[in-house]
Amino acid sequence: MGVNSKNMFPLNRNRRLRSKSSLRNLVRESSLSPNDFIVPLFICEGEKIKEEIKSMPEYYRLSLDNLKKEVRELWGIGIQAILLFVKVPDKLKDNAGSEAVNEDGLMQRAIKEIKNTVPEITIMTDIALDPYSIHGHDGIVKNNLILNDETNEVLSKMALSHAMSGADVLAPSDMMDGRVLAIRQELEKNGFHDTSIMSYSAKYASSFYGPFRDALGSKPGFGDKKTYQMDIGNRTEAIKEALSDIEEGADILMIKPGIAYLDIVRDIKNTINVPLAVYQVSAEYAMVKAGARLGWINHDEIMMEQLNSIKRAGANMIVSYFAKEAIKLIS
Ligand code: PBG
């Protein structure tokens, strides 16, 4: 286009559409609603427990009674989905994920209780062995290696047991190769045709998960997760991961962490037409809380700006510890 293109000043002035709030509201390209959020919840054994997580201020581990209360409240403010994680007592951890497939385990009981309390809410569950592992790794360990195919067998049984308990969406976060296919086949074989899979497709080996591991006591006992989670320097590989998960039967793809990985979100959004979830992870939450407590940043404004940016980048849904606070501001 030449100098007479339609972007020519002064015929075009970008500030015109910014001149008043109602007009800005009218032309805004992305915005947030309660429908956008998935709320992660940490569950622990016991009764009447609401235990603050040290590195995640104002976020709690809940026993089942308080969990039910919380889910009722979330449903009341318009939240459509929750993502469940359990803190497994140390004595139940092993290297085989035995507790993960216990039909009377904490996760399985939690799913059933929520199903009975708020049947309409979408229940999503984390599928990975780390909370159940004596090694704090997402898979079965042998000679300091994380076994892939052996892990997939347990993950598919774990997924089936969540589905049998009433989970609507299974969210494998382990990053083993072929786990989506293994889970999908196990579900199909057992008649769970409508149970969805939200796959953590592009999950990076990130230090942004630190506070989460405090919450569940699931810090790796040796080494790191770099042989299964993605290298932080890689971009095109994320598309490869995403495509293979779709081929294996994933219904929703997830990218994680959020803010630092929005290039990946847009790449995948532009390449693949499936619903896309972004997980704004624990350290993203902790950093905002910390900065606000120091008085260095405006908590609510930074929170909303980050969530909005995730949406603008291409997320159809956001897993966020801020969901409840954000919804209060939206409405
Ligand atoms: C478990 C899992 C992790 C997170 C979600 N599922 C931790 C990890 O992979 O080490 C992190 C979420 C967060 O930091 O908020 N596989």
py3Dmol code that shows the C-alpha trace and the ligand (Angstrom):
import py3Dmol

protein = """\
ATOM      1  CA  MET A   1       0.000   0.000   0.000  1.00  0.00           C
ATOM      2  CA  GLY A   2       1.199   3.517  -0.790  1.00  0.00           C
ATOM      3  CA  VAL A   3       1.117   6.682   1.276  1.00  0.00           C
ATOM      4  CA  ASN A   4      -2.597   7.054   0.579  1.00  0.00           C
ATOM      5  CA  SER A   5      -3.405   3.815   2.374  1.00  0.00           C
ATOM      6  CA  LYS A   6      -6.296   3.835   4.800  1.00  0.00           C
ATOM      7  CA  ASN A   7      -3.874   4.024   7.695  1.00  0.00           C
ATOM      8  CA  MET A   8      -2.858   7.513   6.640  1.00  0.00           C
ATOM      9  CA  PHE A   9      -2.880  10.221   9.329  1.00  0.00           C
ATOM     10  CA  PRO A  10      -4.940  12.363   9.882  1.00  0.00           C
ATOM     11  CA  LEU A  11      -7.750  10.499   8.108  1.00  0.00           C
ATOM     12  CA  ASN A  12      -7.019   7.735  10.485  1.00  0.00           C
ATOM     13  CA  ARG A  13      -6.517   8.488  14.155  1.00  0.00           C
ATOM     14  CA  ASN A  14      -6.280   5.412  16.375  1.00  0.00           C
ATOM     15  CA  ARG A  15      -7.135   7.469  19.426  1.00  0.00           C
ATOM     16  CA  ARG A  16     -10.699   8.155  18.199  1.00  0.00           C
ATOM     17  CA  LEU A  17     -11.947   4.763  19.353  1.00  0.00           C
ATOM     18  CA  ARG A  18     -10.196   5.195  22.692  1.00  0.00           C
ATOM     19  CA  SER A  19     -11.881   8.477  23.495  1.00  0.00           C
ATOM     20  CA  LYS A  20     -14.506   7.218  25.975  1.00  0.00           C
ATOM     21  CA  SER A  21     -15.023   4.192  28.098  1.00  0.00           C
ATOM     22  CA  SER A  22     -18.253   3.014  26.465  1.00  0.00           C
ATOM     23  CA  LEU A  23     -16.635   3.159  23.055  1.00  0.00           C
ATOM     24  CA  ARG A  24     -13.597   1.265  24.299  1.00  0.00           C
ATOM     25  CA  ASN A  25     -15.945  -1.338  25.747  1.00  0.00           C
ATOM     26  CA  LEU A  26     -17.621  -1.646  22.360  1.00  0.00           C
ATOM     27  CA  VAL A  27     -14.483  -2.277  20.333  1.00  0.00           C
ATOM     28  CA  ARG A  28     -12.587  -4.425  22.854  1.00  0.00           C
ATOM     29  CA  GLU A  29     -11.354  -7.594  21.147  1.00  0.00           C
ATOM     30  CA  SER A  30     -11.131  -9.860  24.175  1.00  0.00           C
ATOM     31  CA  SER A  31     -12.609  -9.856  27.639  1.00  0.00           C
ATOM     32  CA  LEU A  32     -13.115 -12.153  30.593  1.00  0.00           C
ATOM     33  CA  SER A  33     -16.215 -13.843  31.952  1.00  0.00           C
ATOM     34  CA  PRO A  34     -16.787 -16.451  34.678  1.00  0.00           C
ATOM     35  CA  ASN A  35     -17.140 -19.020  31.871  1.00  0.00           C
ATOM     36  CA  ASP A  36     -13.452 -18.629  31.080  1.00  0.00           C
ATOM     37  CA  PHE A  37     -12.138 -20.037  34.321  1.00  0.00           C
ATOM     38  CA  ILE A  38     -11.169 -23.414  35.679  1.00  0.00           C
ATOM     39  CA  VAL A  39     -10.404 -23.385  39.400  1.00  0.00           C
ATOM     40  CA  PRO A  40      -7.611 -25.627  40.681  1.00  0.00           C
ATOM     41  CA  LEU A  41      -8.358 -27.091  44.101  1.00  0.00           C
ATOM     42  CA  PHE A  42      -6.013 -28.825  46.548  1.00  0.00           C
ATOM     43  CA  ILE A  43      -7.572 -31.558  48.636  1.00  0.00           C
ATOM     44  CA  CYS A  44      -6.249 -33.133  51.826  1.00  0.00           C
ATOM     45  CA  GLU A  45      -7.388 -35.810  54.267  1.00  0.00           C
ATOM     46  CA  GLY A  46      -9.065 -34.866  57.527  1.00  0.00           C
ATOM     47  CA  GLU A  47     -12.007 -32.777  58.651  1.00  0.00           C
ATOM     48  CA  LYS A  48     -12.643 -29.035  58.839  1.00  0.00           C
ATOM     49  CA  ILE A  49      -9.236 -28.365  57.365  1.00  0.00           C
ATOM     50  CA  LYS A  50      -8.501 -25.142  55.510  1.00  0.00           C
ATOM     51  CA  GLU A  51      -4.754 -24.862  55.566  1.00  0.00           C
ATOM     52  CA  GLU A  52      -3.030 -21.930  53.889  1.00  0.00           C
ATOM     53  CA  ILE A  53      -0.188 -22.851  51.518  1.00  0.00           C
ATOM     54  CA  LYS A  54       2.898 -20.975  52.613  1.00  0.00           C
ATOM     55  CA  SER A  55       4.158 -20.005  49.178  1.00  0.00           C
ATOM     56  CA  MET A  56       0.617 -19.395  47.864  1.00  0.00           C
ATOM     57  CA  PRO A  57      -0.909 -16.816  50.213  1.00  0.00           C
ATOM     58  CA  GLU A  58      -4.719 -16.928  50.477  1.00  0.00           C
ATOM     59  CA  TYR A  59      -4.813 -20.322  48.782  1.00  0.00           C
ATOM     60  CA  TYR A  60      -5.671 -23.418  50.789  1.00  0.00           C
ATOM     61  CA  ARG A  61      -5.647 -27.161  51.096  1.00  0.00           C
ATOM     62  CA  LEU A  62      -9.185 -28.274  51.880  1.00  0.00           C
ATOM     63  CA  SER A  63     -10.578 -31.378  53.513  1.00  0.00           C
ATOM     64  CA  LEU A  64     -13.606 -32.912  51.803  1.00  0.00           C
ATOM     65  CA  ASP A  65     -16.194 -31.088  53.944  1.00  0.00           C
ATOM     66  CA  ASN A  66     -14.666 -27.698  53.147  1.00  0.00           C
ATOM     67  CA  LEU A  67     -14.111 -28.720  49.557  1.00  0.00           C
ATOM     68  CA  LYS A  68     -17.827 -29.275  49.084  1.00  0.00           C
ATOM     69  CA  LYS A  69     -18.554 -25.873  50.603  1.00  0.00           C
ATOM     70  CA  GLU A  70     -16.033 -24.254  48.294  1.00  0.00           C
ATOM     71  CA  VAL A  71     -17.394 -25.948  45.176  1.00  0.00           C
ATOM     72  CA  ARG A  72     -20.930 -24.858  46.053  1.00  0.00           C
ATOM     73  CA  GLU A  73     -19.675 -21.300  46.385  1.00  0.00           C
ATOM     74  CA  LEU A  74     -17.746 -21.467  43.099  1.00  0.00           C
ATOM     75  CA  TRP A  75     -20.789 -22.762  41.256  1.00  0.00           C
ATOM     76  CA  GLY A  76     -22.795 -19.946  42.824  1.00  0.00           C
ATOM     77  CA  ILE A  77     -20.518 -17.276  41.368  1.00  0.00           C
ATOM     78  CA  GLY A  78     -20.621 -18.804  37.899  1.00  0.00           C
ATOM     79  CA  ILE A  79     -17.573 -21.053  37.766  1.00  0.00           C
ATOM     80  CA  GLN A  80     -18.148 -23.911  35.325  1.00  0.00           C
ATOM     81  CA  ALA A  81     -15.198 -26.187  36.038  1.00  0.00           C
ATOM     82  CA  ILE A  82     -12.758 -27.242  38.735  1.00  0.00           C
ATOM     83  CA  LEU A  83      -9.460 -29.090  38.453  1.00  0.00           C
ATOM     84  CA  LEU A  84      -8.692 -31.380  41.366  1.00  0.00           C
ATOM     85  CA  PHE A  85      -5.332 -32.234  42.959  1.00  0.00           C
ATOM     86  CA  VAL A  86      -4.777 -34.326  46.063  1.00  0.00           C
ATOM     87  CA  LYS A  87      -2.153 -34.182  48.777  1.00  0.00           C
ATOM     88  CA  VAL A  88      -1.372 -37.809  49.405  1.00  0.00           C
ATOM     89  CA  PRO A  89      -0.188 -38.856  52.894  1.00  0.00           C
ATOM     90  CA  ASP A  90       3.475 -39.940  52.762  1.00  0.00           C
ATOM     91  CA  LYS A  91       2.690 -43.403  54.043  1.00  0.00           C
ATOM     92  CA  LEU A  92       0.584 -44.104  50.943  1.00  0.00           C
ATOM     93  CA  LYS A  93       3.303 -43.151  48.470  1.00  0.00           C
ATOM     94  CA  ASP A  94       5.264 -45.772  46.558  1.00  0.00           C
ATOM     95  CA  ASN A  95       6.959 -46.223  43.188  1.00  0.00           C
ATOM     96  CA  ALA A  96       4.013 -47.908  41.491  1.00  0.00           C
ATOM     97  CA  GLY A  97       1.224 -45.367  41.888  1.00  0.00           C
ATOM     98  CA  SER A  98      -0.813 -47.911  43.869  1.00  0.00           C
ATOM     99  CA  GLU A  99      -2.804 -45.242  45.699  1.00  0.00           C
ATOM    100  CA  ALA A 100      -3.555 -43.482  42.410  1.00  0.00           C
ATOM    101  CA  VAL A 101      -5.781 -46.369  41.352  1.00  0.00           C
ATOM    102  CA  ASN A 102      -7.368 -46.986  44.749  1.00  0.00           C
ATOM    103  CA  GLU A 103     -11.086 -46.725  44.086  1.00  0.00           C
ATOM    104  CA  ASP A 104     -11.534 -45.440  47.622  1.00  0.00           C
ATOM    105  CA  GLY A 105      -8.588 -43.038  47.447  1.00  0.00           C
ATOM    106  CA  LEU A 106      -8.884 -39.359  48.354  1.00  0.00           C
ATOM    107  CA  MET A 107      -9.310 -38.253  44.731  1.00  0.00           C
ATOM    108  CA  GLN A 108     -11.951 -40.855  43.997  1.00  0.00           C
ATOM    109  CA  ARG A 109     -13.892 -39.900  47.154  1.00  0.00           C
ATOM    110  CA  ALA A 110     -13.597 -36.223  46.323  1.00  0.00           C
ATOM    111  CA  ILE A 111     -14.995 -36.737  42.825  1.00  0.00           C
ATOM    112  CA  LYS A 112     -17.958 -38.710  44.157  1.00  0.00           C
ATOM    113  CA  GLU A 113     -18.716 -36.176  46.883  1.00  0.00           C
ATOM    114  CA  ILE A 114     -18.643 -33.255  44.460  1.00  0.00           C
ATOM    115  CA  LYS A 115     -20.772 -35.171  41.983  1.00  0.00           C
ATOM    116  CA  ASN A 116     -23.363 -35.602  44.729  1.00  0.00           C
ATOM    117  CA  THR A 117     -23.147 -31.986  45.864  1.00  0.00           C
ATOM    118  CA  VAL A 118     -22.936 -29.973  42.634  1.00  0.00           C
ATOM    119  CA  PRO A 119     -23.635 -32.466  39.841  1.00  0.00           C
ATOM    120  CA  GLU A 120     -23.716 -29.831  37.096  1.00  0.00           C
ATOM    121  CA  ILE A 121     -20.195 -28.487  37.566  1.00  0.00           C
ATOM    122  CA  THR A 122     -17.524 -29.945  35.279  1.00  0.00           C
ATOM    123  CA  ILE A 123     -15.075 -32.012  37.300  1.00  0.00           C
ATOM    124  CA  MET A 124     -11.562 -32.192  35.905  1.00  0.00           C
ATOM    125  CA  THR A 125      -8.819 -34.257  37.532  1.00  0.00           C
ATOM    126  CA  ASP A 126      -5.053 -34.278  37.327  1.00  0.00           C
ATOM    127  CA  ILE A 127      -3.580 -37.464  35.913  1.00  0.00           C
ATOM    128  CA  ALA A 128       0.071 -37.910  36.908  1.00  0.00           C
ATOM    129  CA  LEU A 129       1.920 -39.936  39.506  1.00  0.00           C
ATOM    130  CA  ASP A 130       3.953 -37.236  41.257  1.00  0.00           C
ATOM    131  CA  PRO A 131       1.637 -36.712  44.267  1.00  0.00           C
ATOM    132  CA  TYR A 132       1.670 -40.491  44.762  1.00  0.00           C
ATOM    133  CA  SER A 133       5.366 -41.090  44.111  1.00  0.00           C
ATOM    134  CA  ILE A 134       8.030 -41.598  46.781  1.00  0.00           C
ATOM    135  CA  HIS A 135      10.348 -39.957  44.257  1.00  0.00           C
ATOM    136  CA  GLY A 136       8.102 -36.981  43.470  1.00  0.00           C
ATOM    137  CA  HIS A 137       8.276 -37.872  39.786  1.00  0.00           C
ATOM    138  CA  ASP A 138       5.399 -38.128  37.343  1.00  0.00           C
ATOM    139  CA  GLY A 139       6.191 -41.710  36.425  1.00  0.00           C
ATOM    140  CA  ILE A 140       7.578 -44.982  37.679  1.00  0.00           C
ATOM    141  CA  VAL A 141      11.299 -44.746  38.422  1.00  0.00           C
ATOM    142  CA  LYS A 142      13.954 -47.355  37.696  1.00  0.00           C
ATOM    143  CA  ASN A 143      17.705 -46.720  37.980  1.00  0.00           C
ATOM    144  CA  ASN A 144      16.972 -42.982  38.191  1.00  0.00           C
ATOM    145  CA  LEU A 145      15.106 -43.092  34.875  1.00  0.00           C
ATOM    146  CA  ILE A 146      11.420 -42.301  34.438  1.00  0.00           C
ATOM    147  CA  LEU A 147       9.838 -45.252  32.622  1.00  0.00           C
ATOM    148  CA  ASN A 148       7.465 -44.241  29.846  1.00  0.00           C
ATOM    149  CA  ASP A 149       5.329 -47.192  28.767  1.00  0.00           C
ATOM    150  CA  GLU A 150       5.057 -48.744  32.234  1.00  0.00           C
ATOM    151  CA  THR A 151       3.856 -45.366  33.515  1.00  0.00           C
ATOM    152  CA  ASN A 152       1.219 -45.139  30.775  1.00  0.00           C
ATOM    153  CA  GLU A 153      -0.309 -48.390  31.989  1.00  0.00           C
ATOM    154  CA  VAL A 154      -0.830 -46.977  35.480  1.00  0.00           C
ATOM    155  CA  LEU A 155      -2.018 -43.615  34.142  1.00  0.00           C
ATOM    156  CA  SER A 156      -4.695 -45.254  32.030  1.00  0.00           C
ATOM    157  CA  LYS A 157      -5.937 -47.251  35.045  1.00  0.00           C
ATOM    158  CA  MET A 158      -5.861 -44.069  37.124  1.00  0.00           C
ATOM    159  CA  ALA A 159      -7.852 -42.218  34.468  1.00  0.00           C
ATOM    160  CA  LEU A 160     -10.400 -45.029  34.313  1.00  0.00           C
ATOM    161  CA  SER A 161     -10.848 -44.976  38.075  1.00  0.00           C
ATOM    162  CA  HIS A 162     -11.467 -41.204  38.001  1.00  0.00           C
ATOM    163  CA  ALA A 163     -13.973 -41.666  35.189  1.00  0.00           C
ATOM    164  CA  MET A 164     -15.731 -44.415  37.135  1.00  0.00           C
ATOM    165  CA  SER A 165     -15.930 -42.079  40.133  1.00  0.00           C
ATOM    166  CA  GLY A 166     -17.625 -39.444  37.968  1.00  0.00           C
ATOM    167  CA  ALA A 167     -14.882 -37.200  36.554  1.00  0.00           C
ATOM    168  CA  ASP A 168     -15.947 -35.402  33.375  1.00  0.00           C
ATOM    169  CA  VAL A 169     -12.534 -34.384  32.050  1.00  0.00           C
ATOM    170  CA  LEU A 170      -9.210 -36.110  32.658  1.00  0.00           C
ATOM    171  CA  ALA A 171      -6.129 -33.938  32.529  1.00  0.00           C
ATOM    172  CA  PRO A 172      -2.880 -35.847  32.027  1.00  0.00           C
ATOM    173  CA  SER A 173      -0.054 -33.576  33.191  1.00  0.00           C
ATOM    174  CA  ASP A 174       2.750 -36.132  33.180  1.00  0.00           C
ATOM    175  CA  MET A 175       4.209 -35.630  29.672  1.00  0.00           C
ATOM    176  CA  MET A 176       4.856 -39.326  28.989  1.00  0.00           C
ATOM    177  CA  ASP A 177       4.741 -40.123  25.267  1.00  0.00           C
ATOM    178  CA  GLY A 178       1.566 -41.874  24.165  1.00  0.00           C
ATOM    179  CA  ARG A 179      -0.340 -41.381  27.384  1.00  0.00           C
ATOM    180  CA  VAL A 180      -3.310 -39.716  25.717  1.00  0.00           C
ATOM    181  CA  LEU A 181      -3.769 -42.720  23.435  1.00  0.00           C
ATOM    182  CA  ALA A 182      -3.394 -45.152  26.341  1.00  0.00           C
ATOM    183  CA  ILE A 183      -6.016 -43.258  28.361  1.00  0.00           C
ATOM    184  CA  ARG A 184      -8.393 -42.844  25.398  1.00  0.00           C
ATOM    185  CA  GLN A 185      -8.239 -46.567  24.600  1.00  0.00           C
ATOM    186  CA  GLU A 186      -8.870 -47.539  28.212  1.00  0.00           C
ATOM    187  CA  LEU A 187     -11.876 -45.201  28.364  1.00  0.00           C
ATOM    188  CA  GLU A 188     -13.316 -46.470  25.076  1.00  0.00           C
ATOM    189  CA  LYS A 189     -12.827 -50.087  26.104  1.00  0.00           C
ATOM    190  CA  ASN A 190     -14.819 -49.454  29.250  1.00  0.00           C
ATOM    191  CA  GLY A 191     -17.653 -47.481  27.709  1.00  0.00           C
ATOM    192  CA  PHE A 192     -16.597 -44.006  28.819  1.00  0.00           C
ATOM    193  CA  HIS A 193     -17.053 -42.538  25.347  1.00  0.00           C
ATOM    194  CA  ASP A 194     -18.049 -39.116  26.631  1.00  0.00           C
ATOM    195  CA  THR A 195     -15.322 -38.640  29.181  1.00  0.00           C
ATOM    196  CA  SER A 196     -13.056 -35.930  27.785  1.00  0.00           C
ATOM    197  CA  ILE A 197      -9.308 -35.549  27.858  1.00  0.00           C
ATOM    198  CA  MET A 198      -7.662 -32.199  28.432  1.00  0.00           C
ATOM    199  CA  SER A 199      -4.053 -32.873  27.682  1.00  0.00           C
ATOM    200  CA  TYR A 200      -1.173 -30.822  28.990  1.00  0.00           C
ATOM    201  CA  SER A 201       0.422 -30.778  25.548  1.00  0.00           C
ATOM    202  CA  ALA A 202       3.025 -28.112  25.887  1.00  0.00           C
ATOM    203  CA  LYS A 203       4.140 -28.411  29.456  1.00  0.00           C
ATOM    204  CA  TYR A 204       7.575 -26.962  30.040  1.00  0.00           C
ATOM    205  CA  ALA A 205      10.186 -28.047  32.581  1.00  0.00           C
ATOM    206  CA  SER A 206       9.569 -24.846  34.486  1.00  0.00           C
ATOM    207  CA  SER A 207      10.589 -23.376  37.823  1.00  0.00           C
ATOM    208  CA  PHE A 208       7.189 -21.700  37.933  1.00  0.00           C
ATOM    209  CA  TYR A 209       5.769 -24.889  39.534  1.00  0.00           C
ATOM    210  CA  GLY A 210       7.665 -24.460  42.809  1.00  0.00           C
ATOM    211  CA  PRO A 211       4.791 -23.309  45.066  1.00  0.00           C
ATOM    212  CA  PHE A 212       2.510 -26.052  43.687  1.00  0.00           C
ATOM    213  CA  ARG A 213       5.025 -28.656  44.799  1.00  0.00           C
ATOM    214  CA  ASP A 214       4.947 -27.066  48.272  1.00  0.00           C
ATOM    215  CA  ALA A 215       1.179 -27.372  48.233  1.00  0.00           C
ATOM    216  CA  LEU A 216       1.253 -31.095  47.525  1.00  0.00           C
ATOM    217  CA  GLY A 217       4.615 -32.017  49.023  1.00  0.00           C
ATOM    218  CA  SER A 218       5.568 -33.399  45.614  1.00  0.00           C
ATOM    219  CA  LYS A 219       9.018 -31.947  45.001  1.00  0.00           C
ATOM    220  CA  PRO A 220      11.206 -34.356  42.975  1.00  0.00           C
ATOM    221  CA  GLY A 221      13.480 -36.278  45.349  1.00  0.00           C
ATOM    222  CA  PHE A 222      16.277 -36.455  42.797  1.00  0.00           C
ATOM    223  CA  GLY A 223      17.072 -34.717  39.544  1.00  0.00           C
ATOM    224  CA  ASP A 224      14.531 -32.638  37.651  1.00  0.00           C
ATOM    225  CA  LYS A 225      11.726 -33.226  35.155  1.00  0.00           C
ATOM    226  CA  LYS A 226      13.679 -32.339  32.033  1.00  0.00           C
ATOM    227  CA  THR A 227      13.588 -35.827  30.515  1.00  0.00           C
ATOM    228  CA  TYR A 228       9.815 -35.601  30.156  1.00  0.00           C
ATOM    229  CA  GLN A 229       8.702 -31.968  30.380  1.00  0.00           C
ATOM    230  CA  MET A 230       9.619 -29.694  27.473  1.00  0.00           C
ATOM    231  CA  ASP A 231      12.812 -27.697  27.133  1.00  0.00           C
ATOM    232  CA  ILE A 232      12.121 -24.027  27.812  1.00  0.00           C
ATOM    233  CA  GLY A 233      14.046 -23.022  24.679  1.00  0.00           C
ATOM    234  CA  ASN A 234      11.709 -24.833  22.295  1.00  0.00           C
ATOM    235  CA  ARG A 235       8.852 -23.387  20.321  1.00  0.00           C
ATOM    236  CA  THR A 236       8.109 -25.490  17.226  1.00  0.00           C
ATOM    237  CA  GLU A 237       8.276 -28.674  19.288  1.00  0.00           C
ATOM    238  CA  ALA A 238       5.165 -27.478  21.133  1.00  0.00           C
ATOM    239  CA  ILE A 239       3.178 -27.751  17.913  1.00  0.00           C
ATOM    240  CA  LYS A 240       4.433 -31.283  17.377  1.00  0.00           C
ATOM    241  CA  GLU A 241       3.365 -32.207  20.915  1.00  0.00           C
ATOM    242  CA  ALA A 242      -0.041 -30.627  20.408  1.00  0.00           C
ATOM    243  CA  LEU A 243      -0.692 -32.342  17.086  1.00  0.00           C
ATOM    244  CA  SER A 244       0.206 -35.746  18.428  1.00  0.00           C
ATOM    245  CA  ASP A 245      -2.106 -35.301  21.418  1.00  0.00           C
ATOM    246  CA  ILE A 246      -4.994 -34.453  19.090  1.00  0.00           C
ATOM    247  CA  GLU A 247      -4.255 -37.529  16.981  1.00  0.00           C
ATOM    248  CA  GLU A 248      -4.232 -39.618  20.140  1.00  0.00           C
ATOM    249  CA  GLY A 249      -7.688 -38.414  21.122  1.00  0.00           C
ATOM    250  CA  ALA A 250      -7.303 -35.287  23.249  1.00  0.00           C
ATOM    251  CA  ASP A 251     -10.329 -32.965  23.247  1.00  0.00           C
ATOM    252  CA  ILE A 252      -8.761 -29.894  24.830  1.00  0.00           C
ATOM    253  CA  LEU A 253      -5.110 -28.882  24.717  1.00  0.00           C
ATOM    254  CA  MET A 254      -3.318 -27.105  27.500  1.00  0.00           C
ATOM    255  CA  ILE A 255      -0.252 -24.916  27.594  1.00  0.00           C
ATOM    256  CA  LYS A 256       1.623 -24.304  30.782  1.00  0.00           C
ATOM    257  CA  PRO A 257       2.964 -22.067  32.320  1.00  0.00           C
ATOM    258  CA  GLY A 258       0.952 -19.055  31.149  1.00  0.00           C
ATOM    259  CA  ILE A 259       2.353 -15.559  30.963  1.00  0.00           C
ATOM    260  CA  ALA A 260       5.924 -16.506  30.039  1.00  0.00           C
ATOM    261  CA  TYR A 261       4.706 -18.845  27.267  1.00  0.00           C
ATOM    262  CA  LEU A 262       2.104 -16.822  25.376  1.00  0.00           C
ATOM    263  CA  ASP A 263       4.063 -17.159  22.128  1.00  0.00           C
ATOM    264  CA  ILE A 264       3.349 -20.887  22.343  1.00  0.00           C
ATOM    265  CA  VAL A 265      -0.333 -20.229  23.008  1.00  0.00           C
ATOM    266  CA  ARG A 266      -0.653 -18.152  19.856  1.00  0.00           C
ATOM    267  CA  ASP A 267       1.351 -20.603  17.750  1.00  0.00           C
ATOM    268  CA  ILE A 268      -0.891 -23.471  18.726  1.00  0.00           C
ATOM    269  CA  LYS A 269      -4.046 -21.355  18.398  1.00  0.00           C
ATOM    270  CA  ASN A 270      -3.046 -20.467  14.849  1.00  0.00           C
ATOM    271  CA  THR A 271      -2.279 -24.072  13.939  1.00  0.00           C
ATOM    272  CA  ILE A 272      -4.914 -26.252  15.573  1.00  0.00           C
ATOM    273  CA  ASN A 273      -8.659 -25.725  15.866  1.00  0.00           C
ATOM    274  CA  VAL A 274      -9.470 -27.177  19.249  1.00  0.00           C
ATOM    275  CA  PRO A 275     -10.339 -25.548  22.556  1.00  0.00           C
ATOM    276  CA  LEU A 276      -7.210 -24.286  24.196  1.00  0.00           C
ATOM    277  CA  ALA A 277      -6.558 -24.027  27.921  1.00  0.00           C
ATOM    278  CA  VAL A 278      -3.772 -22.084  29.562  1.00  0.00           C
ATOM    279  CA  TYR A 279      -2.596 -22.806  33.097  1.00  0.00           C
ATOM    280  CA  GLN A 280      -1.490 -19.696  34.958  1.00  0.00           C
ATOM    281  CA  VAL A 281       0.652 -21.634  37.393  1.00  0.00           C
ATOM    282  CA  SER A 282       1.537 -21.371  41.054  1.00  0.00           C
ATOM    283  CA  ALA A 283       4.600 -19.102  40.853  1.00  0.00           C
ATOM    284  CA  GLU A 284       2.729 -16.703  38.576  1.00  0.00           C
ATOM    285  CA  TYR A 285       0.173 -16.418  41.379  1.00  0.00           C
ATOM    286  CA  ALA A 286       2.805 -16.231  44.126  1.00  0.00           C
ATOM    287  CA  MET A 287       4.756 -13.472  42.381  1.00  0.00           C
ATOM    288  CA  VAL A 288       1.724 -11.210  42.130  1.00  0.00           C
ATOM    289  CA  LYS A 289       0.809 -11.844  45.778  1.00  0.00           C
ATOM    290  CA  ALA A 290       4.395 -11.169  46.869  1.00  0.00           C
ATOM    291  CA  GLY A 291       4.756  -8.001  44.840  1.00  0.00           C
ATOM    292  CA  ALA A 292       1.448  -6.705  46.155  1.00  0.00           C
ATOM    293  CA  ARG A 293       2.387  -7.474  49.765  1.00  0.00           C
ATOM    294  CA  LEU A 294       5.571  -5.508  49.321  1.00  0.00           C
ATOM    295  CA  GLY A 295       3.470  -2.648  48.062  1.00  0.00           C
ATOM    296  CA  TRP A 296       5.321  -2.585  44.766  1.00  0.00           C
ATOM    297  CA  ILE A 297       2.494  -3.445  42.382  1.00  0.00           C
ATOM    298  CA  ASN A 298      -1.273  -3.029  42.201  1.00  0.00           C
ATOM    299  CA  HIS A 299      -2.598  -6.531  42.862  1.00  0.00           C
ATOM    300  CA  ASP A 300      -5.968  -6.327  41.144  1.00  0.00           C
ATOM    301  CA  GLU A 301      -4.781  -4.446  38.087  1.00  0.00           C
ATOM    302  CA  ILE A 302      -1.804  -6.743  37.502  1.00  0.00           C
ATOM    303  CA  MET A 303      -3.992  -9.805  38.049  1.00  0.00           C
ATOM    304  CA  MET A 304      -6.610  -8.673  35.533  1.00  0.00           C
ATOM    305  CA  GLU A 305      -4.006  -7.580  32.999  1.00  0.00           C
ATOM    306  CA  GLN A 306      -2.273 -10.948  33.123  1.00  0.00           C
ATOM    307  CA  LEU A 307      -5.552 -12.861  32.790  1.00  0.00           C
ATOM    308  CA  ASN A 308      -6.654 -10.629  29.937  1.00  0.00           C
ATOM    309  CA  SER A 309      -3.344 -11.146  28.172  1.00  0.00           C
ATOM    310  CA  ILE A 310      -3.738 -14.905  28.394  1.00  0.00           C
ATOM    311  CA  LYS A 311      -7.190 -14.624  26.822  1.00  0.00           C
ATOM    312  CA  ARG A 312      -5.954 -12.246  24.113  1.00  0.00           C
ATOM    313  CA  ALA A 313      -3.105 -14.615  23.255  1.00  0.00           C
ATOM    314  CA  GLY A 314      -5.675 -17.273  22.360  1.00  0.00           C
ATOM    315  CA  ALA A 315      -6.814 -19.122  25.473  1.00  0.00           C
ATOM    316  CA  ASN A 316     -10.411 -20.341  25.458  1.00  0.00           C
ATOM    317  CA  MET A 317     -10.148 -21.165  29.145  1.00  0.00           C
ATOM    318  CA  ILE A 318      -7.755 -20.313  31.941  1.00  0.00           C
ATOM    319  CA  VAL A 319      -6.790 -22.442  34.889  1.00  0.00           C
ATOM    320  CA  SER A 320      -6.081 -19.857  37.557  1.00  0.00           C
ATOM    321  CA  TYR A 321      -5.708 -19.513  41.308  1.00  0.00           C
ATOM    322  CA  PHE A 322      -7.050 -15.988  40.798  1.00  0.00           C
ATOM    323  CA  ALA A 323     -10.387 -17.117  39.315  1.00  0.00           C
ATOM    324  CA  LYS A 324     -12.514 -16.245  42.325  1.00  0.00           C
ATOM    325  CA  GLU A 325     -10.898 -12.848  42.876  1.00  0.00           C
ATOM    326  CA  ALA A 326     -11.097 -12.019  39.190  1.00  0.00           C
ATOM    327  CA  ILE A 327     -14.783 -12.890  38.961  1.00  0.00           C
ATOM    328  CA  LYS A 328     -15.550 -10.603  41.887  1.00  0.00           C
ATOM    329  CA  LEU A 329     -13.977  -7.763  39.922  1.00  0.00           C
ATOM    330  CA  ILE A 330     -15.694  -8.675  36.657  1.00  0.00           C
ATOM    331  CA  SER A 331     -19.164  -8.680  38.187  1.00  0.00           C
TER     332      SER A 331
END
"""
ligand_1 = """\
16
PBG
C 1.715 -32.525 38.296
C 1.447 -31.100 38.063
C 2.261 -29.999 38.340
C 1.512 -28.858 38.097
C 0.259 -29.285 37.644
N 0.235 -30.683 37.614
C 3.649 -29.929 38.881
C 4.765 -30.497 38.129
O 4.643 -30.940 36.996
O 5.849 -30.559 38.731
C 1.957 -27.448 38.345
C 0.874 -26.442 38.566
C 1.296 -25.166 39.223
O 2.491 -24.866 39.399
O 0.388 -24.402 39.571
N 2.296 -33.237 37.263
"""
view = py3Dmol.view(width=600, height=400)
view.addModel(protein, "pdb")
view.setStyle({"model": 0}, {"cartoon": {"style": "trace"}})
view.addModel(ligand_1, "xyz")
view.setStyle({"model": 1}, {"stick": {}})
view.zoomTo()
view.show()
